[in-house]
Amino acid sequence: MSSSQKKVIVRRFAGDVTPGYLPLNAFVRQDAATPRVDLLDLSGRVISLHLNDIKTISYVRDFNLNDTVNPERLARRTFLARPRTEGLWVRLTFRGGDLLEGLAPTDLSLLSNAIEDIGLHLTPPDIRSNTQRIFVPRSAITDLQLIAVITTPSRKKPLPTEEAPSLQDTLFETLPPNSRPN
């Protein structure tokens, strides 16, 4: 396991929630027939969870163990307006029918996870909440919609400067008059 473990809350389709620690990347183990996640729980034991049973893995600031219903404190599951940060604005539909929107990165990590069919890392709609990042396994998603590609505003193009004369203008001037193509 990686030495950099982050606080996570694993929500499964069965409805239970398991707090623990995982690295940010490369935590899915595909040794067996089904992919697994090795979660370090709060007592220091490693729990092996089937990836197909996991709905979301939320990277959180605090565990909030007193809140048994919503320890992730993810109040908003959709954006109120167009996001301001860069990324792919996506809408996911889970196997249970509920929706989640988020921003997926527009870098190679998105493609490598898609090729390996593992899942998506998303930034949630409210980054000021307890949840900082969400991992959604591919097996939990029934529908994925790309809403928009959010980029930074384009810069103004520089004004054209005085360029060197083009060679195209003087191409046929150096030829004798009788050798010009007709």
N, C-alpha and C positions, 0 to 999 in steps of 0.2 A: 504494500500500500504506500501511497505517497506520503511524504512527511508534512505536506500542507493540507490539513483537513479543515473543511468548512462546516458550519452548522447547517443541517438540512432537516426538513420535515418531509417524510415520505408518506404520501396519501395513496392508499390502495383502493381498488374498485370495491372491495369488501366493506369499505367505510371506515376502517381503522386508520390511525395515524401513528407513525413511528418516528420519534426524533432520533437524531444521530449525527454522525460525521462522515463526509465524503470529500474526495478531491474535486476540483472544478472540472477536470476533464479526465478521460480515459478510465472511468470507473466501471464500465460494463465489461464483464468477463464472459467470453464466448467459448469456454472450454467444453461445456456440456452441450447436449442437444438443444437446450433452451438458454438464451442469454440470462445472466444473473448479475445482481448488484450485491457486493459485499459491504454492508453497512456496519460501521462501528457504532454500537449503541452507547447510551449514557453510562452503562455500568462497565464498559470496556470490553464487551464481547463482540465478536464479529457475527452478524446475522446475514445469511445468504437469502436474498429475495429474488423471486422470478421476475424478470422484466415485464412479462405479459400481465402480471397482476398489479403492476404499479400504474397509477393514473398520472401523478405528477411528483416531481422531486423539487421542493422549493428551498432555495438557499436563503436563509433568514438571518436577521440580526440577533433575535432572541428566540428561545424555544417557546415561551408562553405556555408552560405546561398546565397552568390553571384553566386555560380555555380549551375545553375538549372538543368544541364544535369547529372553531376556526382559529387554530393556533398560528397559522400563517399570517393572519390579519390582512388578508387580501380582500379589501372591501369592493374595489372596482375590478370587474373582469373584462370590461371593454373601454376603449378610449372615448372620452367626451368630445374630443375634436381631433384634428389632424396632429399626429405626434410631431415634436420639434426636433428630436434626435434622429440621426441617420439610421437606416435599416429597412428591412422588408416588413411592412405592416401586414400581418397575417391574422386570420380568424380560424381557429380550430374548433371542430365539433368532436366531442368525445363519444365513446361507445354508449354512454348513458344519455346522450343528447344535449348536455350542457355545453355552453360556449366559453371560449377564452380567446382574447385578443392579446397580441404582444408584438414586439419588434424582434425579428430574427436578424442576426448579423449578415452583412453582405461580404463575407470573406470566405476563405477556404474551409473553415470549420463547418460551415453550413453544408458545403458539398461533400466533405469527407463523411459526415454523419449521415447524409442522405444516401451516399453510395453504400455504406455499410449497413444501412437500414436500421440505425439505432434509434434516433430521435432528434428533437430540436431543442436548442437552448434559446429561450426567449427572455426579453426584458419585459416585465409586467407593465400594465397601463399606469399604475401609480408607483413610481420609484421611491416615493417618500414613505411608503408603507413598510411593514416588517419584512416583506418579501423583496429581495433584491434581484433575483434571477430564478427562472423556472426551467426545469428540464422536463420535456414531455416525450415519453417513449413512442416510437412509431406505431406500436401495437395498440396504443390507447386512442389513436386518432382515426376517425372515420371519414372526416372531410377536412380539407385544408384549402382555404381561399386566400389568394394574394389580393389584398385590398389596394395597396399602393407601394411604390418604391419611393422612399423618403431620402432625399439628398440635400446637401447644403446648397444654398442659393448660388447660382453661377456668378462668377466675377465678371466685371465689365471687360470686354475685350479691349486690348490696347489699340490706340489709334494707329493707322498705318503710317509708317515712316517713309522717308525718301529711300526707295530701293535702287539697287544697281540696275542699269538698263538690261533688258532681257536680250539674250542671244538670238531669240526668235526674230526680233525686228531686223537684225542685220544679217540674217542667214543667207539671203539671195543677193545682197548688194555687192558682195565680193566676186560674184561670178561674172564672166564676160557676157554681154547681151545675147550672143548666139547660143550659149550653153544653158540658158534658163529652160526649165521644163515647161511644156505647153499644156 
